[in-house]
Amino acid sequence: MTAPGSSDRLRGKTVIVTGGTRGIGEAIARGIATAGGQVALCGRDAKAGERIAEEIGAASRYLPLDVGAASGWDGIVPLVERQLGPVTGLVNNAGLGISGNLSRMTDDDVMRMIAVNQLGVWHGMRAAGAAMRANGGGSIVNIGSAAATRAHPGIVAYAGTKAAVVGMSLAAAAELAPHRIRVNVIHPGYFGTRLLDESSRGHGRTMGATATPLGRVAEPEEIVGAAVFLLSDESGFVTGTQIAVDGGLTM
């Protein structure tokens, strides 16, 4: 087993990261490469994705992907395997947050979040899980949210999609365990990302710092350690677990 802190912790592993062109996803993608892994960062921002992949170097590729469309996943795993190697890891990070009270949230808003936050995870686990079965095992890390376990007004629909991620992850962990595929969830609290700004009309950073016991919002890089741990062999006996990276928000 590679020692914690080693730059070889993910040597020989190929990981797909959705929503990998900004925020938490970008930080995780860079962290995977730093830990010695190969990383396919997927998303819809081609300009940012190509720039990040170029900065990471030969260990990375940018691949366009709409996670909510099943057709988008059909060819993505074979393409990753041709370009980088057998898929051994998946980080379902792509997310969409739209805030609004029950009386104001539209069905269209709700369905857009379900498509990304819930169906995106479903499609990813199904496509990458099949490859991992063929490859002898792997690790799936689904990015949830503190909203899945902590009540807050104005996010009923968003919280529902993230709670669904938890339920799907636990069931998938049980189903895939015989195939040596581990499934775990990371619940971020308030992170200083564009998603936070967009979903809270610009007030998220102040609100997050006030609500978080540690008194601040996190930087995207602060989630990397948990993700790399769950993707690595160090967590070989860890599955069906939820890890909160939230500054004490949900304690």
Residue pairs with C-beta under 8 A, 6 or more apart in sequence:
1 233
1 234
1 236
2 8
2 9
2 11
2 232
2 233
2 234
4 229
4 234
6 35
6 36
7 34
7 35
7 36
8 35
8 36
9 35
9 36
9 228
9 232
9 234
10 32
10 35
10 36
10 37
10 89
10 228
10 231
10 232
11 35
11 36
11 37
12 36
12 37
12 88
13 32
13 36
13 37
13 38
13 88
13 89
13 231
13 232
14 37
14 38
14 39
14 40
14 80
14 81
14 84
14 85
14 86
14 87
14 88
14 89
15 32
15 37
15 38
15 39
15 40
15 87
15 88
15 89
15 90
15 91
15 231
16 39
16 40
16 42
16 76
16 77
16 80
16 87
16 89
16 90
16 91
16 124
16 128
17 25
17 28
17 29
17 32
17 39
17 40
17 41
17 42
17 90
17 91
17 93
18 25
18 42
18 43
18 65
18 67
18 90
18 91
18 92
18 93
18 94
18 120
18 124
19 25
19 42
19 43
19 67
19 93
19 94
19 95
20 26
20 28
20 29
20 39
20 40
20 41
20 42
20 43
20 49
20 52
20 62
20 91
20 93
21 41
21 43
21 44
21 45
21 48
21 49
21 52
21 62
22 43
22 45
22 48
22 193
22 194
23 191
23 193
23 194
23 195
23 220
24 93
24 143
24 188
24 191
24 193
24 220
24 223
25 41
25 43
25 91
25 93
25 94
26 41
26 48
26 52
26 220
27 220
27 221
27 223
27 224
28 91
28 93
28 223
28 224
28 227
29 39
29 41
29 52
29 56
29 60
30 52
30 56
30 224
31 221
31 224
31 225
31 227
31 228
32 38
32 39
32 89
32 227
32 228
32 231
33 39
33 56
33 57
33 59
33 60
35 228
35 232
37 59
37 89
37 231
38 59
38 60
38 84
38 85
39 56
39 59
39 60
39 61
39 84
40 60
40 61
40 62
40 63
40 76
40 80
40 83
40 84
41 49
41 52
41 53
41 60
41 61
41 62
41 63
42 49
42 62
42 63
42 64
42 65
42 67
42 76
42 94
43 49
43 62
43 64
43 65
43 94
44 64
44 65
44 66
46 62
46 64
49 62
49 63
49 64
50 62
52 60
52 62
53 60
53 61
53 62
59 84
61 80
61 83
61 84
63 76
63 79
63 80
65 72
65 73
65 76
66 72
67 73
67 92
67 94
67 116
67 119
67 120
67 121
67 123
67 124
68 115
68 116
68 119
68 120
68 123
69 123
70 123
72 123
73 123
73 124
73 126
73 127
74 127
76 127
77 87
77 127
77 128
77 130
77 131
80 87
81 87
81 131
86 131
86 135
87 128
87 131
87 132
87 135
87 138
88 132
88 135
88 137
88 138
88 139
89 138
89 139
89 140
89 141
89 231
90 124
90 125
90 128
90 129
90 132
90 138
90 139
90 140
90 141
91 141
91 142
91 143
91 227
91 231
92 120
92 121
92 124
92 125
92 140
92 141
92 142
92 143
92 165
93 143
94 116
94 120
95 116
95 117
95 143
95 145
95 195
96 112
96 113
96 115
96 116
96 117
96 195
97 113
97 155
97 158
97 195
97 196
97 198
97 199
98 105
98 109
98 112
98 113
98 157
98 158
98 199
99 154
99 155
99 158
99 199
99 200
99 201
100 109
100 154
100 157
101 153
101 154
101 156
102 156
105 156
105 157
109 157
110 157
113 157
113 158
113 161
114 161
117 158
117 161
117 162
117 164
117 165
118 161
118 164
118 165
118 168
121 142
121 165
121 168
121 169
122 168
124 140
125 140
125 142
125 168
125 172
125 183
128 138
128 140
129 138
129 140
129 172
129 176
129 179
129 181
131 138
132 138
132 140
132 176
132 179
132 181
133 176
133 179
133 181
136 180
137 179
137 180
137 181
137 182
138 180
138 181
138 182
139 181
139 182
139 183
139 184
139 230
139 231
139 232
139 235
140 169
140 172
140 176
140 181
140 182
140 183
140 184
141 184
141 185
141 186
141 227
141 230
141 231
142 165
142 168
142 169
142 183
142 184
142 185
142 186
143 165
143 185
143 186
143 188
144 162
144 165
144 166
144 169
144 185
144 186
144 187
144 188
144 242
145 158
145 159
145 162
145 165
145 187
145 188
146 187
146 188
146 189
146 190
146 244
146 246
146 249
146 250
147 155
147 158
147 159
147 162
148 159
148 162
148 163
148 165
148 166
148 187
149 163
149 166
149 187
149 250
150 249
150 250
151 159
152 159
158 199
165 185
166 185
166 242
169 183
169 184
169 185
169 240
169 242
170 183
170 240
172 183
173 182
173 183
173 184
173 239
173 240
174 240
176 182
176 183
177 239
177 240
182 230
182 235
182 236
182 238
182 239
183 239
183 240
184 230
184 235
184 238
184 239
184 240
184 241
184 242
184 243
185 241
185 242
185 243
186 223
186 226
186 227
186 230
186 242
186 243
186 244
186 245
187 242
187 243
187 244
187 245
187 246
187 250
188 218
188 223
188 245
188 246
189 208
189 212
189 217
189 218
189 244
189 245
189 246
189 247
189 249
189 250
190 196
190 204
190 205
190 207
190 208
190 209
190 211
190 212
190 217
190 218
190 246
190 247
190 249
191 217
191 218
191 219
191 220
191 222
191 223
192 205
192 217
192 218
192 219
192 220
193 220
196 204
196 205
196 208
196 217
197 204
197 205
200 207
204 217
205 217
208 217
209 215
209 216
209 217
211 249
212 246
212 247
212 248
212 249
213 247
213 248
213 249
213 251
214 247
214 248
215 247
216 247
217 247
218 245
218 246
218 247
222 245
223 245
226 243
226 245
229 235
230 238
230 243
244 250
244 251
